Amino acid sequence: MNDLKISIITPSFNQSRFIERTILSVLNQNYSNLEYIIMDGGSTDSTVEILKKYSDKIIWKSEKDRGQSDAINKGLKMATGDIIAYLNSDDTYEPDTLQKVADFFQSNPDKKWAYGKCKIINENDREIRRAITLYKNLLLKNYTYPKLLSENFISQPATFWKREIHVQEGFFDENEHFCMDYEFWLRLGQKYDAGMIDSYLANFRYYANSKSGSVNKKQFQDELRLAKKYGQKYPFAIFLHKFNYYKITWIYRILNFIENSKKSIFALTKKIFRIVRFFIKFILGEEIYFFTQKKISKKLIGSEEYGSWFISPQNINSESIVYSFGIGEDISFDLDLISKYKCKIFAFDPTPKSINWLKKQNLPENFQYFKYGLAAQNGFINLFPPKNPNHVSHSVISKDKSSTPIKARVKDLLTIMQNFGHHKINILKMDIEGSEYEVIDYITKNNIEIDQLLIEFHHRFTGISVNKTRETIQKLNSIGYKIFAISSSREEYSFINSSCNKNLRSIHPISH
């Protein structure tokens, strides 16, 4: 049986931060009969440049529109697929979604529209608000129209319908700005029962500046208004919707309060704990204290929760070469660099968990991944797994005598650069769990040209003394690398090669 043709429409405006992840989540479906249409509202950021990269695989236009509903309708009128859906420019599909959708409609030819499950993710693609997802999953079962009137439980990114519906029902109501999807579901539900695809099909991105994240109270008010409009014959359902309106708005208020409070309390507690722990270790001679040595502009890149590093933004642009060693299961630093500066990222990690995690990610074109690590020689080294099986970072140092090491392929830095044809590196980030010391020795001996070095030091590991880190930093100082930023944990140091900026002013070259 031939696959049904599926058309996906993405409305977009100034979403360069996320749209490439959205595009890749569609194209990486590898669905043979796909039509992907992106209607951009005349973005002034780099969205159009991203769209041009995929011009051979997508249909796109960039022109002023009258809002999201207008953009969706323009795409719907261009679409030629048997099955239709729209995916916002910050949301993503799960792997194999389109094949699951095609299989459902082929097996259920009587169904005109269907929905599946949807996860909620944050800016860094991590799943959040699982309780809300579980609650909605319970509601998804056993669709009825009164149930839909009583609460909008259908997730828009995970909903698909037959194109023929538009002949009878028209398109999205362009007067609706927050609930055009719910209004459309209510129109469809009057005539056609929805089917359920019992799989996670999509990811809805929720964050403070998103449309839904910043105006959800207005959204719930509009949903209640629409339920009243279409549910005049179902007074009990409208009564339930009013109850659910107050319930869900209070739930969101409580969730926001808890999340904000947790963040504030957690951040303060974490900061105090780190300060106390650091000074205890410092007094015991187990920790080291360096001042920053150069005063230059700096910017924190990556998730503030985890995986962020300070860089100096000067001279960082689309031509910059970034080597990122030891990525684990967090590429927020790399994605943020691509989003802000369009850098070329060369990422490396030889550990199995990282390799498997990356296979599931929608990676932008500027992100290239390699399954080997960094060392002072070419070949293989033993890497020991972390004590906690939920962690990802392997190390050259065993933290558990009973652990079995893996053989990991490694290359030295000059070999890697020669393979890529690079003569210098603009930013080199190293989180390589104790191997950084021999690599820094290698860099200093071979006089490799690097503008910025971002290093996590691991003298907290058994067998690595605090003197090792002190000597390594002083060695870097001696060849012109100066500290311009240190993380709040005082484990990650950012160095600038002073020869790349003659105007940098020295502050504190002294360590204790």
C-alpha positions as CSV (number, residue, x, y, z in Angstrom):
1,M,0.0,0.0,0.0
2,N,1.4,3.4,-1.0
3,D,1.9,6.0,1.8
4,L,-0.6,8.7,2.0
5,K,0.8,12.1,1.1
6,I,1.2,14.3,4.2
7,S,1.5,18.1,4.1
8,I,2.9,19.9,7.2
9,I,2.5,23.7,7.5
10,T,4.8,25.7,9.8
11,P,3.8,29.4,10.5
12,S,6.9,31.4,11.6
13,F,8.0,34.8,12.6
14,N,11.4,35.6,14.1
15,Q,12.0,32.1,15.5
16,S,15.6,31.5,14.3
17,R,16.4,30.2,17.8
18,F,14.2,27.2,17.3
19,I,13.0,26.8,13.7
20,E,15.9,24.7,12.5
21,R,15.1,22.1,15.2
22,T,11.5,22.2,14.0
23,I,12.5,21.7,10.4
24,L,14.8,18.8,11.2
25,S,12.2,17.1,13.2
26,V,10.0,17.1,10.1
27,L,12.7,16.2,7.5
28,N,14.3,13.6,9.7
29,Q,11.0,11.6,9.6
30,N,12.3,10.2,6.3
31,Y,8.8,9.9,5.2
32,S,8.8,9.4,1.4
33,N,5.6,11.2,0.5
34,L,6.0,14.5,2.4
35,E,5.2,18.1,1.5
36,Y,6.6,20.6,4.0
37,I,5.4,24.2,3.7
38,I,6.8,27.1,5.8
39,M,5.0,30.4,5.8
40,D,7.2,33.1,7.3
41,G,5.7,36.4,8.3
42,G,8.7,38.5,7.0
43,S,11.2,37.7,9.8
44,T,13.9,40.2,10.6
45,D,16.2,37.7,12.3
46,S,18.1,35.0,10.6
47,T,15.1,32.8,9.9
48,V,15.2,33.3,6.1
49,E,18.9,32.3,6.0
50,I,17.9,29.0,7.7
51,L,15.0,28.5,5.3
52,K,17.3,29.0,2.3
53,K,19.6,26.1,3.6
54,Y,16.6,23.7,3.2
55,S,15.2,25.2,-0.1
56,D,15.6,21.9,-1.9
57,K,13.5,20.0,0.7
58,I,10.8,22.5,1.7
59,I,8.4,25.0,0.1
60,W,8.6,28.4,1.8
61,K,7.6,32.0,1.5
62,S,8.6,35.0,3.6
63,E,6.1,37.9,3.4
64,K,4.0,40.0,5.8
65,D,0.8,38.3,7.0
66,R,-2.1,39.1,9.3
67,G,-1.0,36.8,12.0
68,Q,-0.6,33.1,12.8
69,S,-4.0,32.0,11.6
70,D,-3.5,33.8,8.3
71,A,-0.1,32.2,7.8
72,I,-1.6,28.7,8.5
73,N,-4.4,29.3,6.1
74,K,-2.1,30.4,3.3
75,G,-0.1,27.2,3.8
76,L,-3.3,25.1,3.9
77,K,-4.5,26.5,0.6
78,M,-1.1,25.6,-1.0
79,A,-1.1,22.1,0.4
80,T,-1.8,19.1,-1.8
81,G,-1.5,16.2,0.8
82,D,-4.1,13.7,1.7
83,I,-3.4,14.4,5.4
84,I,-2.7,17.9,6.8
85,A,-1.3,19.3,10.1
86,Y,0.5,22.4,11.2
87,L,3.5,22.5,13.5
88,N,4.6,25.8,15.1
89,S,8.1,27.0,14.6
90,D,9.2,26.1,18.1
91,D,7.6,22.7,18.4
92,T,8.9,19.3,17.1
93,Y,7.8,15.9,16.0
94,E,8.9,12.6,17.7
95,P,10.6,10.1,15.4
96,D,8.4,8.0,13.1
97,T,5.4,10.3,13.8
98,L,4.4,10.7,10.1
99,Q,4.5,6.9,9.4
100,K,2.3,6.3,12.5
101,V,-0.2,8.9,11.3
102,A,-0.3,7.4,7.7
103,D,-0.8,3.9,9.1
104,F,-3.6,5.1,11.3
105,F,-5.6,6.8,8.5
106,Q,-5.0,3.9,6.2
107,S,-6.3,1.5,8.8
108,N,-9.2,3.8,9.8
109,P,-10.5,5.2,6.5
110,D,-13.7,6.4,8.2
111,K,-11.8,8.8,10.5
112,K,-11.5,12.4,9.3
113,W,-9.2,13.6,12.0
114,A,-7.1,12.1,14.8
115,Y,-4.8,13.2,17.7
116,G,-2.0,11.6,19.6
117,K,0.0,12.2,22.8
118,C,2.3,15.2,23.2
119,K,5.1,16.0,25.6
120,I,5.9,19.4,27.0
121,I,9.6,20.5,26.6
122,N,11.6,23.5,27.6
123,E,14.0,25.7,25.6
124,N,16.7,23.0,25.8
125,D,14.4,20.2,24.6
126,R,14.1,18.7,28.1
127,E,10.7,17.3,29.1
128,I,8.9,19.3,31.8
129,R,5.5,19.4,33.5
130,R,5.1,15.6,33.2
131,A,2.1,15.8,35.6
132,I,0.1,17.9,33.1
133,T,1.1,15.4,30.3
134,L,-0.2,12.5,32.3
135,Y,-3.4,14.3,33.1
136,K,-4.0,15.1,29.4
137,N,-3.2,11.5,28.5
138,L,-6.0,10.3,30.7
139,L,-8.4,12.7,29.0
140,L,-7.3,11.6,25.5
141,K,-8.9,8.3,25.9
142,N,-12.6,7.7,24.8
143,Y,-13.2,10.9,22.7
144,T,-16.7,12.5,22.9
145,Y,-17.9,15.9,21.8
146,P,-19.3,16.9,25.2
147,K,-15.9,15.9,26.7
148,L,-14.1,18.2,24.2
149,L,-16.6,21.0,25.1
150,S,-15.8,20.6,28.8
151,E,-12.1,20.9,28.4
152,N,-9.5,21.3,25.6
153,F,-7.5,18.2,26.0
154,I,-6.2,17.9,22.4
155,S,-2.7,18.9,21.8
156,Q,-2.4,20.9,18.6
157,P,1.1,19.7,17.5
158,A,-0.1,16.0,17.7
159,T,-3.3,16.5,15.6
160,F,-3.8,15.6,12.0
161,W,-6.8,15.7,9.6
162,K,-7.8,14.9,6.0
163,R,-7.5,17.8,3.6
164,E,-11.0,17.1,2.2
165,I,-12.4,18.5,5.5
166,H,-11.6,22.1,4.4
167,V,-14.1,21.8,1.5
168,Q,-16.9,21.4,4.0
169,E,-15.6,23.2,7.1
170,G,-13.4,25.9,5.7
171,F,-10.1,27.0,7.3
172,F,-9.0,28.5,10.6
173,D,-10.8,31.5,11.9
174,E,-8.4,34.4,11.5
175,N,-10.2,36.4,14.2
176,E,-8.9,33.8,16.7
177,H,-5.3,34.6,17.8
178,F,-4.8,32.1,20.7
179,C,-7.3,29.4,20.2
180,M,-7.7,29.0,16.5
181,D,-6.9,25.3,16.9
182,Y,-9.6,24.7,19.6
183,E,-12.2,26.5,17.5
184,F,-11.3,24.3,14.6
185,W,-11.5,21.1,16.7
186,L,-15.0,22.2,17.9
187,R,-16.2,22.7,14.3
188,L,-14.8,19.3,13.3
189,G,-16.2,17.6,16.4
190,Q,-19.8,18.7,15.5
191,K,-19.7,16.3,12.5
192,Y,-16.8,13.9,12.9
193,D,-15.6,11.8,15.8
194,A,-11.8,12.1,16.3
195,G,-9.6,9.0,16.4
196,M,-6.7,8.5,18.8
197,I,-3.2,7.5,17.9
198,D,-1.9,6.0,21.1
199,S,1.7,7.2,20.8
200,Y,3.7,10.3,21.5
201,L,3.7,12.2,18.3
202,A,5.0,15.7,19.1
203,N,6.7,18.0,21.6
204,F,5.1,21.3,22.6
205,R,7.7,23.9,23.7
206,Y,6.7,25.8,26.8
207,Y,8.9,28.7,28.0
208,A,8.3,32.2,29.4
209,N,8.5,34.1,26.2
210,S,6.5,31.7,24.1
211,K,3.0,32.6,22.9
212,S,1.3,30.0,25.1
213,G,3.7,30.4,28.0
214,S,3.2,34.2,28.3
215,V,-0.6,34.5,27.7
216,N,-2.2,31.3,28.9
217,K,-4.9,33.1,31.0
218,K,-6.2,34.8,27.8
219,Q,-6.1,31.4,26.0
220,F,-8.2,29.8,28.7
221,Q,-10.7,32.7,28.6
222,D,-11.0,32.3,24.8
223,E,-11.5,28.5,25.2
224,L,-14.4,29.1,27.5
225,R,-16.0,31.6,25.1
226,L,-15.7,29.2,22.2
227,A,-17.1,26.3,24.3
228,K,-20.2,28.5,25.0
229,K,-20.5,29.3,21.3
230,Y,-20.5,25.7,20.1
231,G,-22.0,24.0,23.2
232,Q,-25.4,25.6,23.5
233,K,-27.0,22.1,23.4
234,Y,-24.7,20.8,26.1
235,P,-25.2,23.0,29.2
236,F,-23.6,20.5,31.5
237,A,-20.5,20.4,29.4
238,I,-20.3,24.2,29.6
239,F,-20.8,24.0,33.4
240,L,-17.8,21.6,33.5
241,H,-15.8,23.9,31.3
242,K,-16.3,26.8,33.7
243,F,-15.2,24.6,36.5
244,N,-12.2,23.4,34.5
245,Y,-11.4,27.0,33.6
246,Y,-11.0,28.0,37.3
247,K,-9.3,24.7,38.0
248,I,-6.7,25.0,35.3
249,T,-5.9,28.7,35.8
250,W,-5.3,28.0,39.5
251,I,-3.2,25.0,38.7
252,Y,-1.1,27.1,36.4
253,R,-0.8,29.9,39.0
254,I,0.3,27.4,41.6
255,L,2.7,25.7,39.2
256,N,4.3,29.0,38.2
257,F,4.5,30.1,41.8
258,I,6.1,26.7,42.8
259,E,8.5,26.8,39.9
260,N,9.6,30.4,40.5
261,S,9.9,29.8,44.2
262,K,11.8,26.5,43.7
263,K,14.2,28.3,41.2
264,S,14.8,31.1,43.6
265,I,15.2,29.0,46.7
266,F,17.2,26.3,44.9
267,A,19.5,29.0,43.3
268,L,20.2,30.6,46.7
269,T,20.7,27.3,48.5
270,K,23.0,26.1,45.8
271,K,25.0,29.3,45.9
272,I,25.4,29.2,49.6
273,F,26.3,25.5,49.6
274,R,28.9,26.0,46.9
275,I,30.5,28.9,48.7
276,V,30.6,27.0,52.0
277,R,31.9,23.8,50.4
278,F,34.5,25.7,48.4
279,F,36.0,27.6,51.4
280,I,36.0,24.4,53.5
281,K,38.0,22.7,50.8
282,F,40.1,25.8,50.3
283,I,41.1,25.8,54.0
284,L,41.8,22.1,53.8
285,G,44.1,22.6,50.8
286,E,41.7,20.7,48.4
287,E,40.6,23.7,46.4
288,I,42.3,26.6,44.5
289,Y,41.4,30.2,44.1
290,F,42.3,32.3,41.1
291,F,41.1,35.8,40.3
292,T,40.1,36.8,36.8
293,Q,43.2,38.1,34.9
294,K,41.6,40.0,32.0
295,K,38.7,42.4,31.9
296,I,36.9,41.8,28.6
297,S,33.3,41.4,27.5
298,K,31.9,38.0,28.4
299,K,28.6,36.2,27.8
300,L,27.1,33.1,29.4
301,I,26.2,30.7,26.7
302,G,23.9,27.6,27.1
303,S,21.3,26.6,29.7
304,E,21.6,28.5,33.0
305,E,20.5,25.3,34.7
306,Y,23.4,23.2,33.4
307,G,25.9,23.1,30.6
308,S,26.7,26.8,30.3
309,W,30.1,28.4,29.7
310,F,31.4,31.9,29.5
311,I,32.8,33.1,26.2
312,S,34.1,36.4,25.0
313,P,31.7,37.4,22.1
314,Q,34.4,39.6,20.4
315,N,35.2,38.3,16.9
316,I,32.7,35.4,17.2
317,N,30.7,35.0,14.0
318,S,29.5,32.5,11.4
319,E,33.0,31.8,10.3
320,S,34.2,30.8,13.8
321,I,35.4,27.3,14.4
322,V,34.3,25.7,17.8
323,Y,35.6,22.4,19.1
324,S,33.4,21.0,21.8
325,F,34.9,18.0,23.6
326,G,32.8,16.0,26.1
327,I,29.2,16.8,25.3
328,G,27.5,14.1,27.3
329,E,23.7,14.6,27.1
330,D,23.7,18.4,27.0
331,I,24.3,20.5,23.9
332,S,22.7,23.7,25.1
333,F,26.0,25.5,24.9
334,D,26.5,24.3,21.3
335,L,23.0,25.1,20.1
336,D,23.1,28.5,21.8
337,L,26.3,29.4,20.0
338,I,24.7,28.3,16.7
339,S,21.6,30.3,17.4
340,K,23.4,33.5,18.4
341,Y,26.5,33.5,16.2
342,K,25.9,30.8,13.5
343,C,29.2,29.2,14.5
344,K,30.4,25.9,13.1
345,I,30.4,23.3,16.0
346,F,32.6,20.3,15.9
347,A,31.4,18.1,18.8
348,F,33.2,15.0,20.2
349,D,32.2,12.3,22.7
350,P,33.1,8.6,22.5
351,T,30.9,7.3,25.3
352,P,28.0,5.0,24.5
353,K,25.3,6.9,26.4
354,S,26.2,10.2,24.6
355,I,26.2,8.5,21.2
356,N,22.8,6.9,21.8
357,W,21.4,10.2,23.1
358,L,22.6,12.2,20.1
359,K,20.9,9.7,17.7
360,K,17.6,10.9,19.1
361,Q,18.3,14.6,18.7
362,N,17.4,16.9,15.8
363,L,20.7,18.4,15.1
364,P,21.2,21.6,13.0
365,E,23.5,21.5,10.0
366,N,26.2,23.6,11.8
367,F,26.5,20.9,14.4
368,Q,28.8,18.0,13.4
369,Y,29.3,15.1,15.8
370,F,32.2,12.7,15.9
371,K,32.4,9.5,18.0
372,Y,35.9,9.9,19.4
373,G,37.5,11.8,22.2
374,L,40.5,14.1,22.7
375,A,43.9,13.0,24.2
376,A,47.6,13.6,23.8
377,Q,47.9,10.7,21.4
378,N,46.1,8.7,18.8
379,G,44.6,5.3,19.6
380,F,42.4,3.9,22.4
381,I,42.2,4.6,26.1
382,N,40.3,3.1,29.0
383,L,37.4,5.2,30.2
384,F,35.6,4.2,33.4
385,P,31.8,4.7,33.8
386,P,30.4,7.0,36.5
387,K,29.3,5.6,39.8
388,N,25.7,6.7,39.2
389,P,24.3,4.8,36.2
390,N,22.0,7.8,35.5
391,H,25.0,10.0,34.8
392,V,26.8,10.0,31.5
393,S,30.4,11.2,32.0
394,H,33.2,8.6,31.8
395,S,36.6,9.3,33.1
396,V,40.2,8.1,32.8
397,I,40.1,7.7,36.6
398,S,38.1,4.9,38.1
399,K,35.7,5.9,40.9
400,D,34.6,2.4,41.6
401,K,37.1,-0.5,41.8
402,S,34.5,-2.9,40.5
403,S,33.7,-0.9,37.4
404,T,34.7,-2.2,33.9
405,P,36.2,0.4,31.6
406,I,35.3,0.8,27.9
407,K,37.8,1.2,25.1
408,A,37.3,4.6,23.7
409,R,38.9,5.9,20.5
410,V,40.9,9.2,20.8
411,K,42.9,11.5,18.7
412,D,45.3,14.3,19.4
413,L,44.4,17.9,18.6
414,L,46.8,18.4,15.7
415,T,45.5,15.2,14.0
416,I,41.9,16.4,14.4
417,M,42.7,19.9,13.0
418,Q,44.6,18.4,10.0
419,N,41.6,16.1,9.3
420,F,39.4,19.1,9.1
421,G,41.9,21.4,7.4
422,H,41.8,23.9,10.3
423,H,44.9,26.1,11.1
424,K,43.4,27.6,14.2
425,I,40.4,27.2,16.6
426,N,38.4,30.1,17.8
427,I,36.8,28.4,20.8
428,L,37.9,25.0,22.3
429,K,35.7,23.7,25.1
430,M,37.0,20.8,27.2
431,D,34.9,18.8,29.7
432,I,36.9,15.6,29.5
433,E,36.9,14.3,33.1
434,G,40.5,14.5,34.1
435,S,42.2,14.2,30.7
436,E,42.5,17.9,30.3
437,Y,45.9,18.1,32.0
438,E,47.8,16.0,29.4
439,V,45.9,17.7,26.6
440,I,46.9,21.2,27.9
441,D,50.5,20.0,28.0
442,Y,50.2,18.9,24.4
443,I,48.7,22.2,23.4
444,T,51.5,24.2,25.1
445,K,54.3,22.0,23.6
446,N,52.9,22.2,20.0
447,N,52.1,25.9,20.1
448,I,48.5,25.4,18.7
449,E,46.7,28.6,17.9
450,I,43.5,28.8,19.9
451,D,41.7,32.1,20.7
452,Q,39.6,30.9,23.7
453,L,40.0,27.9,25.9
454,L,37.1,26.8,28.1
455,I,38.2,24.1,30.6
456,E,36.5,22.2,33.4
457,F,39.3,21.2,35.9
458,H,38.9,18.0,37.8
459,H,41.3,18.2,40.8
460,R,38.3,17.1,42.9
461,F,38.9,13.6,41.5
462,T,41.0,11.1,43.5
463,G,44.5,11.1,42.3
464,I,44.6,14.6,40.9
465,S,46.0,17.2,43.3
466,V,45.0,20.8,43.5
467,N,48.7,21.6,42.7
468,K,48.1,20.0,39.3
469,T,45.4,22.6,38.4
470,R,47.5,25.4,39.8
471,E,50.5,24.4,37.7
472,T,48.4,23.9,34.6
473,I,46.9,27.4,34.9
474,Q,50.3,29.0,35.5
475,K,51.6,27.1,32.4
476,L,48.7,28.5,30.4
477,N,49.5,32.0,31.8
478,S,53.1,31.7,30.7
479,I,52.2,31.3,27.0
480,G,49.7,34.1,27.0
481,Y,46.3,32.6,28.1
482,K,44.6,34.7,30.8
483,I,41.5,33.9,32.8
484,F,38.6,36.2,31.9
485,A,35.7,34.3,33.6
486,I,35.1,31.6,36.2
487,S,31.8,29.8,36.7
488,S,29.9,30.1,40.0
489,S,31.0,26.5,40.9
490,R,34.6,27.6,40.2
491,E,35.2,24.4,38.2
492,E,34.9,25.9,34.7
493,Y,37.5,28.5,33.6
494,S,37.5,30.6,30.5
495,F,40.8,31.7,29.1
496,I,41.6,34.2,26.3
497,N,44.7,34.1,24.3
498,S,46.1,37.6,24.9
499,S,47.9,37.6,21.6
500,C,44.5,37.7,19.8
501,N,43.6,41.0,21.4
502,K,46.4,43.4,22.2
503,N,44.1,45.8,24.0
504,L,43.0,43.4,26.8
505,R,43.8,45.0,30.2
506,S,45.3,42.8,32.9
507,I,43.6,42.8,36.4
508,H,44.8,40.1,38.8
509,P,47.5,37.7,37.7
510,I,48.0,36.2,41.2
511,S,46.7,32.9,42.6
512,H,46.5,31.7,46.2
